[in-house]
Amino acid sequence: MPELPEVETTVRGLEPVLEGARIERVTLRRGDLRRPFPQDLGQRLTGATVTGLGRRAKYGLIDTDRGDTLVFHLGMSGRWRIDPEELGKHDHFVIETAKHRLALNDARRFGSVDLVPTGELAEWPAFKALGPEPLEPGFDAAHLAAAFKGRIAPVKALLLDQRVVAGLGNIYVCEALYLARIAPSRAAGTISKARLAKLVEAVREVLTAAIRAGGSTLRDYARPDGELGYFAKEWRVYGREGEPCECGGLVERRVDSGRSTFWCPRCQK
């Protein structure tokens, strides 16, 4: 599933072709993705000018001069295609400007598209309970210490809880815990503040590197320009079961709540 770096990469790829552009035409090539498209989506977008793009957690944001924000989620396999030569059967939502055609392609249809008044985004149900962004100042050791206080739940499970921190997914949590040398099964409330500070640094380091590499390519994910993300080449533990760790141990894998967890028992405590 596209996670924060993939969505951030997507937004950055869309910015040069969408920001400041007037939306000339909107085409819905089916009635829904994970849920139905807003009934007035085409009417509210057609003729609007894009004033900015952004991201919140794993959602992409496209602001318009009509006070609306198009909120998209890439689901399991979604991606935007810029100026495709032909539209394919999985190009379900198409935006056209004077210079470009952008198609939201989603073969598995687990993604979503919503149109929310920009001033109401903070109270929109999907955003209201979200924790801080991991690359912004509100995410620090003090925040994690407060969120983890008295908790016996595994630290990995709490980092995946979007109410604790927004946008983190399985790959990057595994990688960050490895960099911080913290076992994913460690009870969150037992981690010292000094180690939490290292964890915050690790999360930021992993996400920054992943964004720089264009994300990780899993299944159908690709950047809007069609290029693949290359962060998978930098994975230290994810997907490396049985391979040697730099400490001399071996990377192990287990399944927690349907998700694969990768870690090194020798150096992660």
URFENUR-V355526 format. One record per residue. RES is the residue in three letters. PSI is psi in whole degrees, 0 to 359 (* if undefined). OMEGA is omega in radians with two decimals (NA if undefined). D_CENTER is the distance of its C-alpha to the mean C-alpha in whole Angstrom. Layout:
# URFENUR-V355526
res;psi;omega;d_center
RES;PSI;OMEGA;D_CENTER
RES;PSI;OMEGA;D_CENTER
This chain:
# URFENUR-V355526
res;psi;omega;d_center
MET;132;3.06;8
PRO;130;-3.14;5
GLU;192;-3.04;3
LEU;311;-3.12;2
PRO;324;3.13;6
GLU;320;3.13;6
VAL;319;3.10;5
GLU;317;3.10;7
THR;320;3.12;9
THR;312;-3.13;10
VAL;317;3.14;11
ARG;329;3.10;13
GLY;329;3.14;14
LEU;332;-3.04;15
GLU;310;-3.07;17
PRO;335;-3.09;20
VAL;344;-3.08;21
LEU;322;-3.04;20
GLU;127;-3.13;21
GLY;356;-3.10;24
ALA;150;3.06;25
ARG;132;3.13;27
ILE;113;-3.07;25
GLU;328;-3.05;28
ARG;142;3.08;27
VAL;130;-3.13;25
THR;126;3.03;25
LEU;116;-3.04;24
ARG;3;2.97;25
ARG;175;-3.04;25
GLY;346;-3.04;25
ASP;168;2.88;21
LEU;245;3.06;18
ARG;330;3.06;17
ARG;166;-3.08;19
PRO;148;2.99;22
PHE;149;3.05;21
PRO;137;-3.05;23
GLN;326;-3.09;26
ASP;21;-3.06;27
LEU;308;-3.11;24
GLY;318;-3.10;26
GLN;318;-3.08;28
ARG;335;-3.11;26
LEU;325;-3.07;24
THR;125;-3.12;27
GLY;351;3.14;29
ALA;154;3.08;26
THR;135;3.13;25
VAL;122;-3.07;22
THR;348;3.14;22
GLY;160;3.09;18
LEU;151;-3.13;15
GLY;190;-3.12;12
ARG;143;2.97;9
ARG;118;-3.08;8
ALA;238;3.14;6
LYS;19;3.13;3
TYR;140;3.00;7
GLY;148;-3.08;9
LEU;132;3.07;12
ILE;109;-3.09;15
ASP;147;3.08;18
THR;166;-3.12;22
ASP;2;3.09;25
ARG;10;3.12;26
GLY;19;3.10;24
ASP;153;3.02;22
THR;123;3.02;18
LEU;122;-3.12;16
VAL;120;-3.14;13
PHE;147;3.06;11
HIS;134;-3.05;9
LEU;355;3.10;9
GLY;224;-3.12;10
MET;326;-2.97;11
SER;13;-3.05;12
GLY;151;3.03;12
ARG;153;3.06;12
TRP;138;3.05;14
ARG;129;-3.13;18
ILE;124;3.10;20
ASP;54;3.06;23
PRO;143;3.14;24
GLU;321;3.07;27
GLU;150;3.06;27
LEU;135;3.11;25
GLY;175;-3.07;25
LYS;342;3.14;25
HIS;7;3.02;21
ASP;95;-2.93;21
HIS;338;-3.07;21
PHE;124;-3.02;20
VAL;132;3.05;21
ILE;132;3.11;22
GLU;134;3.01;25
THR;185;-3.14;26
ALA;333;-3.05;29
LYS;340;-2.98;28
HIS;157;2.99;25
ARG;128;-3.12;23
LEU;128;-3.09;20
ALA;128;3.04;19
LEU;112;-3.07;16
ASN;127;-3.09;17
ASP;92;-3.05;16
ALA;323;-3.06;18
ARG;349;3.07;17
ARG;43;3.00;17
PHE;0;3.13;14
GLY;183;3.14;12
SER;156;3.06;14
VAL;127;3.11;15
ASP;159;3.07;17
LEU;115;-3.01;19
VAL;136;3.02;19
PRO;128;-3.02;22
THR;320;-3.12;20
GLY;349;-3.11;22
GLU;8;-3.07;21
LEU;317;-3.07;18
ALA;332;-3.12;18
GLU;0;3.09;20
TRP;134;-3.01;18
PRO;321;-3.11;18
ALA;339;-3.09;14
PHE;338;-2.94;14
LYS;320;-3.05;17
ALA;6;-3.08;16
LEU;146;3.05;13
GLY;186;-3.12;14
PRO;158;3.04;14
GLU;135;-3.06;11
PRO;344;3.13;11
LEU;8;-3.13;12
GLU;162;-3.01;15
PRO;333;-3.11;18
GLY;345;3.10;18
PHE;105;-3.13;16
ASP;182;-3.09;19
ALA;324;-3.14;22
ALA;319;3.10;24
HIS;314;-3.14;21
LEU;321;3.13;20
ALA;318;3.12;24
ALA;319;-3.12;24
ALA;328;-3.07;21
PHE;349;-3.02;23
LYS;122;3.10;26
GLY;4;-3.07;28
ARG;134;3.09;26
ILE;357;3.11;27
ALA;150;3.11;23
PRO;143;-3.11;22
VAL;324;-3.14;20
LYS;317;-3.12;17
ALA;321;-3.11;17
LEU;327;3.08;17
LEU;334;3.09;14
LEU;348;3.12;12
ASP;114;-3.06;13
GLN;345;3.07;11
ARG;339;3.13;15
VAL;312;3.08;15
VAL;136;-3.00;12
ALA;131;2.93;9
GLY;348;-3.13;5
LEU;140;3.10;7
GLY;182;-2.96;7
ASN;313;-3.09;11
ILE;309;-2.98;11
TYR;334;3.03;10
VAL;316;3.08;12
CYS;315;-3.10;15
GLU;319;-3.13;15
ALA;318;3.11;15
LEU;324;3.09;18
TYR;313;-3.14;20
LEU;324;-3.14;20
ALA;356;-3.14;21
ARG;41;3.11;24
ILE;130;3.13;23
ALA;135;-3.13;23
PRO;336;-3.12;20
SER;357;-3.11;23
ARG;134;3.10;25
ALA;124;-3.01;25
ALA;321;-3.08;23
GLY;353;-3.13;26
THR;1;-3.09;28
ILE;129;-3.10;26
SER;159;-3.14;28
LYS;327;3.12;27
ALA;320;3.12;27
ARG;329;3.07;25
LEU;324;3.09;22
ALA;320;3.09;23
LYS;324;3.12;22
LEU;317;3.09;19
VAL;314;3.12;17
GLU;320;-3.13;18
ALA;317;3.12;17
VAL;314;-3.12;14
ARG;321;3.14;14
GLU;315;-3.12;16
VAL;314;-3.11;13
LEU;318;3.14;10
THR;316;3.13;13
ALA;321;-3.13;14
ALA;319;3.11;11
ILE;318;3.13;10
ARG;325;-3.13;14
ALA;359;3.13;14
GLY;18;3.13;12
GLY;185;3.12;9
SER;138;-3.13;11
THR;112;3.05;13
LEU;127;-3.14;13
ARG;249;-2.96;15
ASP;3;-3.06;15
TYR;136;2.99;12
ALA;158;3.10;13
ARG;164;-3.12;13
PRO;332;3.14;15
ASP;4;3.11;18
GLY;349;3.13;18
GLU;153;3.12;17
LEU;153;3.02;16
GLY;145;-3.02;13
TYR;12;-3.10;16
PHE;339;3.12;14
ALA;332;3.13;15
LYS;344;-3.12;19
GLU;2;3.14;18
TRP;132;3.12;17
ARG;326;3.12;20
VAL;325;-3.05;20
TYR;130;3.12;17
GLY;13;-3.04;19
ARG;34;3.14;22
GLU;131;3.11;24
GLY;353;3.13;28
GLU;156;-3.11;27
PRO;139;3.01;29
CYS;158;3.14;27
GLU;343;3.13;28
CYS;352;-3.11;30
GLY;350;3.08;32
GLY;186;3.11;31
LEU;140;3.09;29
VAL;133;3.12;25
GLU;164;3.14;25
ARG;141;2.97;23
ARG;168;-3.14;23
VAL;123;3.10;21
ASP;117;3.10;20
SER;41;3.08;20
GLY;357;-3.14;19
ARG;141;3.07;16
SER;132;3.06;18
THR;128;3.12;18
PHE;134;3.14;20
TRP;167;3.09;22
CYS;110;-3.11;25
PRO;338;-3.08;28
ARG;318;-3.05;30
CYS;351;3.10;28
GLN;117;-3.07;25
LYS;*;NA;27
